[in-house]
């Protein structure tokens, strides 16, 4: 292969401040993602499809499915080649309803319209969108979730930790509590939910992830790893309007992390902190482990039917009752969540979604990709105030729970990032540190 440095105009530098993160900066995580992580992820999809071929053929329509699967594997190989050789982005052809949004976006990129020249957020998002597009254009495989097995394992591998979490929650809920005690436990649940974001299959490049031990017992020791902790501001926000106003969770990963989202939502409605909690999930398989409607339903069914763990079964049954009563709700899927657009452009691109979110009292943005979209993969100086980095996106009060797995961050005290870098040069991409940040309307 030709030398990368000349082929892609790769610059052996860190990404500059006050500019978009891009794959062309060799010392940035975007470059590592494009060069190493994404090709590995595509290879694993091919391997999994080849391994599961007979089962897929049986489930999705016999010999036609066999031929289409063979074709899809070939198309994924082509996609991988395009990525590795920095080809220009190609338009999408889809009946899903987001073709115009995507293609007008791609047209607007001008010269910066390839994997290493475009903003990292655009390039990575485009790859996942193109991957699903391959299956959309088949007759038999449109509903195939090529990440399903990994997502299912991410839940079932973590049963012991989930039982430990539910024991702590049930012990707390079993007694009459003061407002102060409820507030303290709520803040701990936010932290539990934050660390659930460590279980991210797109960061592990699809390798199995699991949560073990008793997560509640680890919280105090992990406090030193939260580089910005605004849990008190979030508690004040959720209690200021009493129980009026709903909470919207913009979900990230399935598996154990979705379980912690459900724990948080259950606690909110149980203690009447809000009349309703709504889940915003992805329309298509996304960034390996992101929640789709099918994943949420499967999780509820799997918990409720767990014969070996009564606590999980009780929790699943209670959640199903919450969904039946409307206390919990899954929002109709919105293609904006799988668009390339940063959130500050939501008001123009998806005005109905922006209006819906603005009616909530709190938005909870989960995980690293949502954080990247809040900041637009723009490399703000690390002490830039969070609300400033949102660039006007504040439909209502919002918070973000994110373990740090990409080299961008904001809202840190002066000097903190430099101090952390002296201790560990890769601190921003390991998931070891987290932020809980809040911006009030």
C-alpha positions in Angstrom: 0.0 0.0 0.0 1.2 3.5 -0.8 2.6 5.4 2.2 -0.3 6.8 4.1 1.3 10.1 4.8 1.4 11.1 1.1 -1.8 9.2 0.1 -4.1 10.8 2.6 -2.3 14.0 3.3 -1.9 12.7 6.9 -0.4 15.3 9.3 1.7 13.9 12.1 0.2 16.3 14.7 -2.5 16.5 17.4 -5.8 17.9 16.2 -5.7 21.7 16.5 -8.0 23.5 18.9 -11.0 25.5 17.6 -11.3 23.2 14.6 -13.2 20.0 13.8 -11.6 16.7 14.8 -10.5 14.8 11.6 -8.9 11.5 10.7 -6.1 13.3 9.0 -4.4 14.2 12.3 -2.2 11.2 13.1 -1.9 11.9 16.8 -5.7 12.1 17.2 -8.2 9.3 18.1 -10.1 10.0 14.9 -7.1 8.8 12.8 -6.8 5.6 15.0 -10.5 5.0 14.5 -10.4 5.3 10.8 -7.1 3.4 10.4 -7.6 0.6 13.0 -10.9 0.4 14.7 -13.5 0.7 11.9 -11.8 -1.8 9.5 -11.7 -4.3 12.4 -15.4 -3.7 13.1 -16.3 -4.3 9.4 -14.2 -7.5 9.3 -16.0 -8.8 12.4 -19.4 -8.1 10.8 -18.3 -10.2 7.8 -17.0 -13.0 10.0 -20.2 -13.1 12.1 -22.4 -13.2 9.0 -20.3 -16.0 7.5 -20.4 -17.9 10.7 -24.2 -17.5 11.1 -25.0 -18.0 7.4 -27.2 -21.1 7.8 -29.2 -19.7 10.6 -29.7 -16.4 8.7 -30.8 -18.3 5.6 -33.3 -20.3 7.7 -34.7 -17.2 9.4 -34.8 -14.8 6.5 -36.1 -16.6 3.4 -34.1 -19.5 2.1 -32.1 -19.5 -1.1 -32.9 -15.8 -1.9 -31.5 -14.8 1.5 -28.4 -17.0 0.8 -27.6 -15.1 -2.4 -28.4 -11.7 -0.9 -26.2 -12.5 2.1 -23.3 -13.4 -0.2 -23.8 -10.1 -2.0 -24.0 -8.1 1.2 -20.7 -9.6 2.4 -19.1 -8.5 -0.8 -20.5 -5.0 -0.4 -19.2 -4.8 3.1 -15.7 -5.8 1.8 -16.0 -3.0 -0.8 -17.0 -0.5 2.0 -14.0 -1.5 4.0 -11.8 -0.9 0.9 -13.3 2.5 0.4 -12.6 3.4 4.0 -9.0 2.2 3.9 -8.2 4.0 0.6 -10.0 7.2 1.6 -12.5 7.2 -1.2 -15.1 10.0 -1.5 -18.4 9.4 0.1 -21.1 8.0 -2.2 -24.8 9.1 -2.0 -27.3 6.8 -0.3 -30.1 5.0 -2.0 -32.7 4.1 0.6 -36.5 3.9 1.2 -36.1 4.5 4.9 -37.0 8.2 4.6 -33.6 9.8 5.3 -32.2 9.7 1.8 -32.7 13.5 1.0 -31.3 14.6 4.4 -28.2 12.5 4.0 -27.5 13.2 0.3 -28.0 17.0 0.7 -25.6 16.8 3.7 -23.0 14.9 1.7 -23.3 17.4 -1.2 -22.7 20.2 1.2 -19.3 18.9 2.3 -17.5 20.2 -0.7 -13.9 19.0 -0.9 -13.9 17.5 2.6 -16.0 14.5 1.6 -13.8 11.4 2.3 -13.1 9.3 5.4 -9.8 11.1 6.4 -10.7 14.6 5.1 -14.1 15.0 6.6 -14.9 15.8 10.3 -14.4 12.5 12.2 -18.1 12.5 13.4 -19.3 12.7 9.8 -17.0 10.0 8.5 -17.7 7.5 11.3 -21.5 8.1 11.2 -21.4 7.8 7.4 -19.7 4.4 7.6 -22.4 3.0 10.0 -25.2 4.4 7.8 -23.7 2.9 4.6 -23.3 -0.5 6.4 -27.1 -0.6 7.1 -27.8 0.7 3.6 -26.4 -2.5 2.2 -29.1 -4.5 3.9 -31.9 -2.0 3.2 -31.4 -2.6 -0.5 -32.0 -6.4 -0.3 -35.4 -8.1 -0.4 -35.0 -10.5 2.5 -32.4 -9.0 4.9 -33.9 -5.6 5.6 -34.6 -6.5 9.2 -31.3 -8.3 10.0 -29.5 -6.8 12.9 -25.8 -7.8 12.3 -24.9 -6.6 15.8 -27.6 -8.5 17.6 -25.6 -11.3 19.2 -23.1 -8.9 20.7 -25.8 -6.8 22.2 -27.6 -9.8 23.7 -24.4 -11.0 25.3 -23.7 -7.5 26.7 -26.9 -8.0 28.8 -26.7 -11.7 29.7 -23.0 -11.5 30.6 -23.9 -8.9 33.3 -26.7 -10.6 35.2 -24.8 -10.9 38.5 -24.0 -7.1 38.5 -27.6 -6.3 37.6 -28.9 -8.4 40.5 -26.5 -6.6 42.9 -27.8 -3.2 41.6 -31.4 -4.2 42.1 -30.7 -5.5 45.7 -29.4 -2.0 46.6 -32.3 -0.3 44.9 -34.9 -2.5 46.6 -33.2 -2.1 50.0 -33.4 1.7 49.5 -37.0 1.7 48.3 -38.1 -0.7 51.1 -38.1 2.1 53.7 -39.7 5.5 54.0 -37.1 8.1 52.9 -36.6 11.8 53.3 -36.3 14.1 50.3 -32.6 14.5 51.1 -32.0 10.7 51.1 -33.9 10.4 47.8 -31.7 13.1 46.4 -28.6 11.4 47.5 -29.6 8.1 46.1 -30.7 9.7 42.8 -27.3 11.2 42.5 -25.7 7.8 43.0 -28.0 6.4 40.3 -26.8 9.0 37.9 -23.2 7.9 38.7 -24.1 4.2 38.3 -25.6 5.1 35.0 -22.5 7.1 34.0 -20.2 4.1 34.6 -22.6 1.8 32.8 -21.5 3.7 29.7 -18.1 2.0 30.0 -19.8 -1.1 28.5 -19.5 0.1 24.9 -19.0 -2.4 22.1 -18.0 0.2 19.5 -15.0 1.2 21.7 -14.1 -2.4 22.4 -14.4 -2.9 18.6 -17.1 -5.5 19.2 -15.2 -7.6 21.8 -17.5 -8.9 24.6 -18.0 -6.5 27.4 -19.5 -7.2 30.8 -20.1 -5.5 34.1 -19.3 -7.6 37.1 -19.0 -7.2 40.9 -21.4 -4.9 42.8 -21.4 -1.6 40.9 -22.9 0.4 43.8 -20.0 -0.6 46.1 -17.6 0.8 43.6 -19.1 4.3 43.3 -17.2 6.1 46.1 -13.9 4.9 44.7 -14.8 6.1 41.2 -15.7 9.6 42.3 -12.1 10.7 41.8 -12.5 9.7 38.1 -15.5 12.1 37.5 -13.7 15.2 36.2 -16.9 17.2 36.2 -19.7 16.3 38.6 -22.9 18.3 38.3 -25.2 15.7 39.8 -26.4 18.3 42.4 -27.5 20.7 39.6 -29.4 17.8 37.9 -31.2 16.9 41.2 -32.2 20.6 41.7 -33.5 20.8 38.1 -35.6 17.6 38.5 -37.1 18.8 41.8 -37.6 22.5 41.0 -40.8 21.9 39.0 -42.1 19.3 41.5 -43.3 16.3 39.6 -44.5 18.3 36.5 -42.6 18.0 33.2 -41.3 14.8 31.7 -37.7 13.5 31.4 -36.4 12.5 28.0 -33.5 10.0 27.9 -31.5 10.0 24.6 -30.2 6.4 24.9 -26.8 5.1 24.0 -25.8 1.4 24.4 -27.9 -1.7 24.9 -27.0 -4.4 27.4 -25.9 -3.3 30.9 -26.0 0.4 30.1 -29.7 0.2 29.0 -30.4 -1.7 32.2 -29.0 1.3 34.2 -31.2 3.7 32.1 -34.2 1.6 33.0 -33.2 1.7 36.7 -33.0 5.5 36.6 -36.3 5.8 34.8 -38.0 3.4 37.3 -36.7 5.4 40.2 -37.9 8.7 38.7 -41.5 7.5 38.3 -41.5 5.5 41.5 -40.5 8.5 43.5 -42.8 10.9 41.5 -39.9 13.0 40.3 -41.6 13.2 36.9 -44.9 11.8 35.6 -43.2 10.2 32.6 -39.8 9.2 31.3 -39.4 8.7 27.5 -36.7 6.8 25.7 -35.2 8.0 22.4 -33.6 5.1 20.5 -32.1 4.5 17.1 -34.0 3.5 14.0 -31.3 1.1 12.7 -28.4 -0.9 14.0 -25.9 1.8 15.0 -22.3 2.1 16.4 -22.6 -1.7 17.2 -24.4 -1.5 20.6 -26.8 1.4 20.4 -30.4 0.7 21.4 -33.0 0.0 18.7 -36.8 -0.5 19.4 -36.2 -4.3 19.0 -33.4 -4.2 21.6 -35.5 -2.4 24.2 -38.4 -4.8 23.7 -36.0 -7.8 23.9 -34.5 -6.5 27.1 -37.9 -6.1 28.8 -39.0 -9.6 27.7 -35.7 -11.1 28.7 -35.7 -9.6 32.2 -39.4 -10.4 32.8 -39.0 -14.0 31.8 -35.8 -14.7 33.8 -36.6 -17.8 35.8 -33.3 -18.1 37.5 -33.1 -14.6 38.9 -36.4 -13.5 40.6 -35.2 -9.9 41.1 -34.6 -9.5 37.4 -38.0 -11.0 36.6 -39.8 -8.7 39.1 -38.0 -5.7 37.7 -38.8 -6.7 34.1 -42.5 -7.2 35.0 -42.6 -3.8 36.8 -41.0 -2.1 33.8 -43.6 -3.6 31.4 -46.4 -2.3 33.7 -44.8 1.2 33.5 -44.8 1.0 29.7 -48.4 -0.3 29.7 -49.5 2.6 31.9 -47.6 5.3 30.0 -45.3 6.2 32.9 -42.4 5.0 30.6 -42.6 5.4 26.8 -40.5 4.6 23.8 -40.7 7.6 21.4 -41.4 6.8 17.7 -37.9 6.5 16.1 -36.6 9.8 14.6 -34.0 9.5 11.9 -32.3 12.6 13.2 -30.5 10.4 15.8 -28.9 8.5 12.9 -28.2 11.5 10.8 -24.7 13.1 10.5 -25.9 16.4 12.0 -24.7 18.0 15.2 -27.4 18.8 17.8 -27.0 22.6 17.4 -28.5 22.1 13.9 -31.5 20.1 15.2 -33.8 23.2 15.2 -33.4 23.7 11.4 -33.1 20.0 10.3 -35.7 18.4 12.7 -37.9 21.2 14.0 -40.6 18.8 15.2 -38.1 16.8 17.3 -36.6 20.0 18.7 -40.1 21.2 19.7 -41.0 17.9 21.4 -37.7 17.9 23.4 -38.3 21.5 24.4 -41.4 20.5 26.3 -39.5 18.3 28.7 -38.1 19.5 32.0 -34.8 17.6 31.5 -33.0 15.9 28.7 -30.5 13.2 29.6 -27.9 12.6 26.8 -26.1 9.3 27.3 -22.7 8.3 26.2 -19.8 9.3 24.0 -21.5 9.7 20.6 -24.2 11.9 22.0 -21.5 14.0 23.7 -19.6 14.3 20.4 -22.8 15.4 18.7 -23.5 18.0 21.5 -20.0 19.4 20.8 -20.1 18.7 17.1 -16.7 17.0 17.2 -15.3 20.5 17.5 -12.1 20.6 19.4 -12.9 23.4 21.9 -10.2 24.4 24.4 -10.9 22.1 27.4 -11.9 24.9 29.7 -14.6 26.1 27.4 -17.9 26.3 29.4 -20.3 23.4 28.6 -23.2 25.7 27.7 -20.9 27.7 25.3 -19.8 24.5 23.5 -23.5 23.6 22.9 -23.6 26.5 20.4 -27.1 27.5 21.2 -28.6 24.0 21.5 -30.6 24.3 24.7 -34.3 23.3 23.9 -34.7 22.8 27.7 -32.4 22.0 30.6 -30.1 19.1 29.7 -27.3 17.0 31.1 -24.8 14.5 29.7 -23.5 11.3 31.3 -20.4 10.2 29.4 -17.3 8.2 30.0 -14.5 9.9 28.1 -13.7 7.8 25.0 -12.8 10.4 22.4 -10.3 13.2 22.5 -12.6 16.1 23.0 -14.1 17.5 26.2 -15.2 20.9 27.6 -16.1 22.5 30.9 -13.0 21.5 32.8 -11.3 23.8 35.4 -8.1 25.5 34.1 -5.1 23.2 34.1 -7.0 20.0 34.9 -6.7 18.5 31.4 -2.9 19.2 31.3 -2.5 17.6 34.8 -4.4 14.5 33.7 -2.3 14.3 30.5 0.9 14.4 32.6 -0.4 11.4 34.5 -1.6 9.5 31.5 -1.3 10.7 27.9 -4.2 8.6 26.7 -6.7 9.5 29.5 -9.2 10.9 27.1 -9.8 7.6 25.2 -9.7 4.8 27.8 -13.2 5.3 29.3 -11.6 5.5 32.7 -12.8 9.0 33.3 -16.3 10.4 33.2 -18.2 13.7 33.1 -21.7 14.5 34.4 -22.4 18.0 32.9 -25.5 20.1 33.1 -26.8 23.2 31.3 -29.9 24.9 32.7 -32.5 26.6 30.5 
